[in-house]
């Protein structure tokens, strides 16, 4: 069953902010880097709602599907995704949700 997700609150973001590597600086031309909070919002939206990558929402709190997918791959490679999963599971266990 699909859920509903409208983005991380400031308090929720504070729980995860320290997990992510330093945000890269923009070098040269091209699009600016998508903030990690927007990337995480997009990834959580996909996981919670079960939508397809092509159906991710657009707007101020979301990253593009290509940026979200690119960062997902990088975080899987550098261990950030594993740290994020461990933090989420720890919080859920602490609150008696699992």
C-alpha atoms as one frame of an Amber mdcrd trajectory, in Angstrom:
protein
   0.000   0.000   0.000   1.414   3.361  -1.020   1.966   6.009   1.627   2.073
   9.771   1.565   5.179  11.925   1.933   5.451  15.700   1.712   9.122  16.245
   2.525  11.279  16.261   5.634  10.576  18.787   8.376  13.494  20.834   9.737
  13.643  18.575  12.811  13.662  15.406  10.705  16.418  16.797   8.481  18.558
  17.564  11.563  18.448  13.825  12.439  20.183  12.926   9.160  22.154  16.004
   8.112  25.462  14.885   9.667  25.479  11.570   7.735  26.056  13.154   4.353
  29.468  14.180   2.996  30.322  17.841   2.572  28.234  19.253  -0.259  30.405
  19.799  -3.349  31.010  23.290  -4.652  29.848  24.210  -8.129  32.712  24.128
 -10.602  32.362  25.739 -13.981  29.166  25.932 -15.948  26.061  23.837 -15.722
  23.310  23.290 -13.217  24.050  23.977  -9.545  24.316  21.004  -7.205  20.995
  19.720  -5.789  20.952  20.133  -1.985  21.155  16.799  -0.161  17.920  17.529
   1.701  16.083  17.744  -1.634  17.748  14.546  -2.830  16.736  12.717   0.356
  13.178  14.063   0.039  12.994  12.639  -3.482  14.429   9.245  -2.518  12.104
   8.934   0.477   9.147   9.928  -1.694   9.920   7.088  -4.106  10.335   4.577
  -1.277   7.242   5.636   0.676   4.816   6.122  -2.196   6.155   3.393  -4.459
   6.088   5.698  -7.479   8.251   5.215 -10.561  11.345   7.352 -11.086   9.606
   9.138 -13.946   6.768  10.192 -11.598   8.767  12.031  -8.933   7.269  15.417
  -8.029   8.831  18.691  -9.063   9.134  21.813  -6.978  11.238  23.626  -4.421
  11.719  20.711  -1.990  12.492  18.003  -4.559  15.588  17.109  -6.578  15.347
  16.082 -10.210  15.043  12.350 -10.832  18.459  12.298 -12.508  20.144  14.089
  -9.589  18.436  11.835  -7.036  19.449   8.708  -8.929  23.034   9.922  -9.368
  23.396  10.679  -5.637  21.772   7.356  -4.705  24.457   5.561  -6.720  27.263
   7.631  -5.170  25.941   7.146  -1.630  25.666   3.409  -2.199  29.307   3.322
  -3.308  30.761   5.527  -0.542  28.791   4.007   2.369  26.514   6.982   2.993
  23.419   4.955   2.101  24.364   2.221   4.588  24.856   4.855   7.324  21.489
   6.403   6.469  19.743   3.025   6.651  21.383   2.285  10.011  20.265   5.664
  11.386  16.671   5.152  10.205  16.557   1.638  11.698  18.066   2.895  14.964
  15.475   5.643  15.297  12.637   3.247  14.457  13.867   0.685  16.986  14.320
   3.367  19.659  10.708   4.444  19.170   9.404   0.880  19.243   8.318   0.912
  15.610  10.152  -2.318  14.767
